[in-house]
Amino acid sequence: MKTCTGVVLAALSLGAAVLATTVPAAPAAAEVIQVPVGQQAAEKRVLEVPKRGATKAEVERRFGAPLAQQPAVGNPPISSWDYENYRVYFERDLVLHTVLKGTATPAPLN
């Protein structure tokens, strides 16, 4: 019985190898769209946003209360506040980074 199984597996392996070498691979094609960082959300670049190093109290005093607050996670604790056009990330009490929210625009049809 062991010999029979070995022969069957060998035949299957040989068949797979023959099939893999005789079937041509279909060419892969994909369109790559690159948008330089400086052109992303260009309409929002004129917005004043919180700067790195500002405290939560300074951000709230200058930009108002956030629409939503995400609780801190990880170590160091990273939290975020959502505003209409951007999200502010904090490390503990200080602004780490402000990220502009993109606008959903459909891709052009070719």
C-alpha positions in Angstrom: 0.0 0.0 0.0 2.8 2.4 0.8 4.4 1.8 -2.6 1.1 2.6 -4.3 0.7 5.8 -2.5 4.2 6.8 -3.3 3.7 6.1 -7.0 0.4 8.1 -7.0 2.1 11.1 -5.3 5.0 11.0 -7.7 2.7 10.9 -10.7 0.7 13.9 -9.3 3.9 15.8 -8.6 5.1 15.1 -12.2 1.8 16.1 -13.7 1.8 19.4 -11.7 5.3 20.1 -12.9 4.5 19.5 -16.5 1.3 21.6 -16.3 3.2 24.5 -14.7 5.9 24.5 -17.4 3.5 24.2 -20.4 0.8 26.7 -19.5 1.9 30.2 -20.3 1.4 32.7 -17.6 -1.1 35.5 -18.3 0.6 38.9 -18.3 -0.3 41.1 -15.4 -1.3 44.7 -16.0 -2.2 47.4 -13.6 -2.5 51.1 -13.9 -0.4 53.0 -11.3 -1.6 56.4 -10.3 0.8 58.5 -8.4 -0.1 61.9 -6.8 2.9 63.8 -5.4 2.4 64.6 -1.7 2.4 68.3 -2.4 -0.7 67.9 -4.6 -2.7 65.8 -2.2 -5.6 67.7 -0.7 -4.3 70.9 -2.3 -7.6 72.7 -1.6 -7.0 72.1 2.2 -3.4 73.2 2.3 -4.6 76.7 3.1 -6.1 75.5 6.4 -4.5 76.4 9.6 -3.9 73.2 11.6 -2.4 72.5 15.0 1.4 72.4 15.0 3.6 69.7 16.4 4.3 70.3 20.1 1.1 72.2 21.0 -0.8 71.0 24.0 -4.3 69.6 24.0 -5.5 72.7 25.9 -3.8 75.0 23.3 -5.4 73.0 20.4 -8.9 73.2 22.0 -8.6 76.9 22.8 -7.4 77.8 19.3 -9.4 75.3 17.1 -12.4 74.5 19.3 -13.7 71.2 20.7 -13.1 68.2 18.4 -16.0 66.5 16.7 -14.8 63.2 18.2 -12.0 61.9 20.4 -10.3 58.6 20.0 -8.8 57.2 23.3 -5.1 56.7 23.8 -3.6 53.3 22.9 -0.1 51.9 23.1 3.0 52.9 24.8 3.7 55.8 24.6 -0.1 56.5 24.6 -1.3 57.9 21.2 -4.7 59.5 21.0 -6.4 61.5 18.3 -9.0 64.2 17.9 -11.2 64.5 14.8 -12.0 67.9 13.2 -13.9 68.4 10.0 -10.9 68.5 7.7 -8.1 66.9 9.7 -7.2 64.5 12.5 -4.8 65.6 15.2 -2.6 62.8 16.8 -1.3 63.4 20.3 1.5 61.6 22.2 0.4 62.0 25.7 -0.6 65.7 25.9 1.4 67.1 22.9 0.5 67.2 19.2 2.5 64.6 17.3 1.1 65.1 13.8 -1.9 66.6 12.0 -3.2 64.7 9.0 -5.6 66.3 6.4 -8.6 64.2 5.5 -8.9 63.4 1.8 -11.9 64.0 -0.3 -13.6 61.1 -1.9 -13.4 61.7 -5.6 -14.2 58.9 -8.1 -11.3 57.7 -10.3 -11.6 58.8 -13.9 -12.9 56.2 -16.3 -10.7 55.4 -19.3 
